[in-house]
Amino acid sequence: MGMRRLVAHPVEGRMACLVVAESDLVRSTEIGGERKVGTSVEMNAIARAVQRQIDGCATFFYDAWVNQYVNSITGDYVEFGSWGGNTMNQAYIAMKNAGIDRHMWAFDSFEGLPPAADDRDYHPGWNPGAGKGQGGVDKFYEACDKHNIPREAYTAVEGYFDTTLPPLGLDGAPNDIAIVYIDCNMYSSTVTVFEFLSPRLKHGMIIAFDDYFCWSPTTVSGERSAFHEFSKAHPQWHFERYKDVHRAGVSFVVEHADQLS
Ligand SMILES: C[S@@+](CC[C@H](N)C(=O)[O-])C[C@H]1O[C@@H](n2cnc3c(N)ncnc32)[C@H](O)[C@@H]1O
């Protein structure tokens, strides 16, 4: 009997699905919609990397939720870049395990990365504007159903950030946020996210980046570049390095800078 096992999780900001089919010797992996075939040694290496990211997310989200609860930080979970529902799933499981109940938000085009608007949007691991399509928000609902995340637990907002976020203005919901998870890969997308977050920042909020250490041979990570620019332009906020999420992901806690002077 053939065996089929599917593991899905972002690898360097892309979705990697490892499929073990027919026998342990026939393996292929799908990254960003492209099927790659490799030896079982190579495929095992990818599976190990994926599992380490899942484990990292699980630990990070659990600790972050417990900390927000212990420190009386109110608010929702807000994610930018959600389509596979994997990080959302880890955040949801950890929240439930911590005995916490907060609303969750998933912002995504659910159609893939937009075209590049800046040199810093490029990376060897992803392809802005490739337009492969991710099946729209219905595929995201399906993914969340499979993860047993109830529909009422979250709100999915479909569309490119530059069309969905500005209409929310300075105080449209979500406007009380405990944890932000940024997994939109690109510099320009992260800039738009910070324009939205700017009036919603509050002391004690945690901001996590999935692709903070996805540099390239010539560029700093796009998420990191956008965050660096934002923090320089807003010295009233101090962003203290908090916990690592996984190999490429890190998080920060937002603090009033004047308390540290
Ligand atoms: C790595 S994937 C997210 C994976 C997801 N966190 C998971 O665990 O399944 C990055 C996502 O960011 C979204 N994205 C990036 N820039 C965007 C933008 N400007 N507007 C809307 N969605 C964007 C893409 O559509 C893509 O689905």
The ligand as a Gaussian input file, in Angstrom:
#p B3LYP/6-31G(d) Opt

LIG

0 1
 C        3.837000      33.322000       3.127000
 S        2.209000      33.654000       2.672000
 C        1.340000      33.588000       4.214000
 C        1.274000      32.199000       4.783000
 C        0.381000      32.070000       5.993000
 N        0.803000      32.874000       7.107000
 C        0.301000      30.626000       6.429000
 O        0.879000      30.266000       7.460000
 O       -0.337000      29.844000       5.743000
 C        2.277000      35.385000       2.327000
 C        0.926000      35.978000       2.030000
 O        1.000000      37.386000       2.057000
 C        0.008000      37.875000       1.181000
 N        0.340000      39.267000       0.828000
 C        1.573000      39.800000       0.672000
 N        1.478000      41.102000       0.367000
 C        0.157000      41.394000       0.357000
 C       -0.566000      42.602000       0.123000
 N        0.048000      43.770000      -0.157000
 N       -1.917000      42.553000       0.216000
 C       -2.555000      41.403000       0.514000
 N       -1.912000      40.220000       0.740000
 C       -0.568000      40.232000       0.663000
 C        0.044000      36.936000      -0.009000
 O       -1.187000      36.894000      -0.686000
 C        0.375000      35.599000       0.663000
 O       -0.768000      34.837000       0.847000

